[in-house]
Amino acid sequence: MSESSPAALDDKVAVRDGLDLDSAVWRRLEQGPDTVEFSFVPHTDGVTYVAMRQASDPDGLVLVFTPSEWDAFLAGIRDGEFDRPR
């Protein structure tokens, strides 16, 4: 009997087709093996989405965020939500 895991939910599947990730200008804030890169990518719907990927695997998984999701993420950073416990 083989086990299969449920497919990962991709809530941006409809958005991805309108993003030109091949022409994206990727930025990173620091160097290192765990560095992530991000890009502001315009969509054919007129919205600019934020794409994020692992710098060490540029052909791997790309996460896509709406402007409101990105704003919430940045607010969490400012509020210390992701700080390591002391």
C-alpha positions as CSV (number, residue, x, y, z in Angstrom):
1,M,0.0,0.0,0.0
2,S,1.5,3.3,-1.0
3,E,0.9,6.5,1.0
4,S,0.4,9.7,-0.7
5,S,0.3,13.1,0.9
6,P,-2.2,15.7,-0.1
7,A,-1.1,18.2,-2.7
8,A,0.1,21.5,-1.3
9,L,-2.5,24.2,-1.7
10,D,-1.3,27.0,-4.0
11,D,-3.7,29.9,-3.5
12,K,-1.8,31.9,-6.1
13,V,-2.1,29.4,-9.0
14,A,-4.3,31.8,-10.9
15,V,-1.9,34.6,-10.4
16,R,1.3,32.8,-11.4
17,D,0.4,32.6,-15.1
18,G,0.4,36.4,-15.3
19,L,3.8,36.9,-13.7
20,D,7.0,37.1,-15.7
21,L,9.3,35.6,-13.1
22,D,12.0,35.0,-15.8
23,S,12.4,38.8,-16.3
24,A,12.2,39.6,-12.6
25,V,15.0,41.6,-11.0
26,W,15.9,39.7,-7.8
27,R,17.3,41.5,-4.7
28,R,18.8,40.2,-1.5
29,L,19.6,42.1,1.7
30,E,22.6,40.0,2.7
31,Q,24.8,37.2,1.5
32,G,24.8,33.7,2.9
33,P,23.6,30.1,2.4
34,D,20.1,30.8,3.8
35,T,19.6,34.1,2.0
36,V,16.3,34.7,0.4
37,E,15.7,36.9,-2.7
38,F,12.7,39.0,-3.5
39,S,11.3,40.8,-6.5
40,F,8.4,43.2,-7.1
41,V,6.7,41.6,-10.2
42,P,4.0,43.4,-12.1
43,H,1.0,41.2,-13.1
44,T,-1.2,41.5,-16.1
45,D,-4.1,42.4,-13.7
46,G,-2.3,45.7,-12.9
47,V,-1.2,44.6,-9.4
48,T,2.4,44.3,-8.4
49,Y,3.1,41.1,-6.4
50,V,6.1,40.2,-4.3
51,A,7.9,37.0,-5.2
52,M,10.4,35.4,-2.8
53,R,12.8,32.5,-3.4
54,Q,15.8,30.8,-1.8
55,A,19.0,32.3,-3.3
56,S,20.7,29.0,-3.3
57,D,17.9,27.4,-5.4
58,P,16.9,30.1,-8.0
59,D,15.0,27.4,-10.0
60,G,13.1,26.1,-7.0
61,L,9.9,27.1,-5.3
62,V,8.8,30.8,-5.6
63,L,6.4,32.1,-3.0
64,V,4.1,34.9,-4.2
65,F,2.5,37.5,-1.9
66,T,-0.2,40.0,-2.6
67,P,0.6,43.6,-1.6
68,S,-1.5,43.3,1.6
69,E,0.2,40.0,2.6
70,W,3.6,41.7,2.1
71,D,2.6,44.7,4.2
72,A,1.4,42.3,7.0
73,F,4.8,40.4,6.8
74,L,6.8,43.7,7.0
75,A,4.6,44.8,10.0
76,G,5.4,41.5,11.7
77,I,9.1,42.2,11.2
78,R,8.8,45.7,12.6
79,D,6.9,44.3,15.6
80,G,9.5,41.7,16.3
81,E,7.2,38.8,15.5
82,F,10.1,36.8,13.9
83,D,12.8,37.7,16.4
84,R,14.6,34.8,18.1
85,P,13.7,34.4,21.8
86,R,16.3,35.7,24.2
